[in-house]
Amino acid sequence: MALKPFKPGQSGNPGGRPKKPMVDRMLEEALTSNDSQTAKVIAGKLIEKARKGNLAAIKLIAERTEGRPQKNAADTPQKADAQLTQEQIQARLTELLSSPEVKEQFARLLFGKEIQ
């Protein structure tokens, strides 16, 4: 499907950017007004809780400053162009099945029994 160019003077987004919900706007206003004093007080209290060992506060600070950690490679979204070739799949299967434990689990899943 070919993209159609917009006519001169026609907007690509006639509805405009969606508006933030009212609560978000009010929070943002409260946190940025008065030289951000409210935000500084909240941040200070959060840091104090983290210093006292509050794990939720520690986690929130870490995620806000360092970003959320990836749990493991399986949780990382794969790009569509990152498809494995048939040879790569075969090599990975061979590697996995070289482990007796994995081979046994695989046999139980497929055949419902242990292999000799």
C-alpha positions as CSV (number, residue, x, y, z in Angstrom):
1,M,0.0,0.0,0.0
2,A,1.5,3.3,-1.1
3,L,1.5,6.3,1.2
4,K,-0.5,9.2,-0.1
5,P,1.2,12.6,0.4
6,F,-0.9,15.3,2.2
7,K,-2.2,18.1,0.2
8,P,-0.6,21.5,0.9
9,G,-2.0,23.0,4.1
10,Q,-3.5,19.7,5.2
11,S,-2.4,18.4,8.6
12,G,-1.2,14.8,9.0
13,N,-2.8,14.8,12.5
14,P,-6.0,16.8,12.3
15,G,-7.1,15.9,15.9
16,G,-3.8,17.2,17.3
17,R,-1.8,15.7,20.1
18,P,-4.1,14.0,22.7
19,K,-4.6,16.0,25.9
20,K,-3.3,14.7,29.2
21,P,-5.9,13.6,31.7
22,M,-6.8,16.3,34.2
23,V,-5.2,14.6,37.2
24,D,-1.9,14.4,35.2
25,R,-2.1,18.1,34.4
26,M,-2.9,19.0,38.0
27,L,0.0,16.9,39.4
28,E,2.4,18.3,36.8
29,E,1.3,21.9,37.7
30,A,1.6,21.2,41.5
31,L,5.1,19.7,41.1
32,T,6.5,22.4,38.8
33,S,5.0,25.5,40.5
34,N,6.8,27.3,43.3
35,D,10.2,26.5,41.9
36,S,9.4,22.8,42.1
37,Q,9.5,22.9,45.9
38,T,6.7,20.3,46.2
39,A,8.7,17.9,44.0
40,K,11.8,18.5,46.0
41,V,10.0,17.7,49.3
42,I,8.5,14.5,47.8
43,A,11.9,13.4,46.4
44,G,13.5,14.1,49.8
45,K,11.0,11.9,51.6
46,L,11.4,9.1,49.0
47,I,15.2,9.2,49.5
48,E,14.8,9.1,53.3
49,K,12.6,6.0,53.0
50,A,15.1,4.4,50.8
51,R,17.9,5.1,53.3
52,K,15.8,3.4,56.0
53,G,15.7,0.3,53.9
54,N,12.2,0.6,52.2
55,L,12.6,-1.7,49.2
56,A,9.7,-0.1,47.3
57,A,11.4,3.3,47.6
58,I,14.8,1.9,46.6
59,K,13.3,0.2,43.5
60,L,11.4,3.3,42.5
61,I,14.6,5.5,42.7
62,A,16.6,2.9,40.8
63,E,14.1,2.6,38.0
64,R,13.7,6.4,37.7
65,T,17.4,7.0,37.6
66,E,18.8,3.9,35.9
67,G,15.9,2.5,34.0
68,R,14.1,-0.8,34.5
69,P,16.4,-3.8,34.3
70,Q,15.8,-6.6,31.8
71,K,14.9,-9.8,33.6
72,N,16.7,-12.1,31.1
73,A,17.2,-12.5,27.4
74,A,13.8,-14.3,27.0
75,D,12.0,-11.1,28.2
76,T,13.8,-8.9,25.7
77,P,11.5,-8.3,22.7
78,Q,12.9,-9.7,19.5
79,K,13.0,-7.6,16.4
80,A,11.1,-8.9,13.5
81,D,14.2,-9.0,11.3
82,A,16.0,-11.1,14.0
83,Q,14.7,-14.5,12.7
84,L,17.0,-17.5,13.1
85,T,18.1,-19.4,10.1
86,Q,17.4,-23.2,9.8
87,E,21.1,-23.8,10.5
88,Q,21.0,-21.7,13.7
89,I,17.9,-23.5,14.9
90,Q,19.5,-26.9,14.3
91,A,22.7,-25.8,16.0
92,R,20.8,-24.6,19.1
93,L,18.7,-27.7,19.3
94,T,21.8,-29.9,19.1
95,E,23.4,-27.8,21.8
96,L,20.4,-28.1,24.1
97,L,19.9,-31.9,23.5
98,S,23.6,-32.6,24.4
99,S,22.5,-32.1,28.0
100,P,21.1,-35.4,29.4
101,E,18.7,-33.5,31.6
102,V,17.2,-31.4,28.7
103,K,17.1,-34.5,26.5
104,E,15.1,-36.4,29.2
105,Q,12.7,-33.5,29.7
106,F,12.2,-33.2,26.0
107,A,11.5,-37.0,25.6
108,R,9.0,-36.8,28.5
109,L,7.2,-33.9,26.8
110,L,7.1,-35.5,23.4
111,F,6.6,-39.2,24.3
112,G,5.5,-39.1,28.0
113,K,8.3,-41.4,28.9
114,E,12.0,-41.5,29.8
115,I,14.5,-42.4,27.0
116,Q,17.3,-45.0,27.4
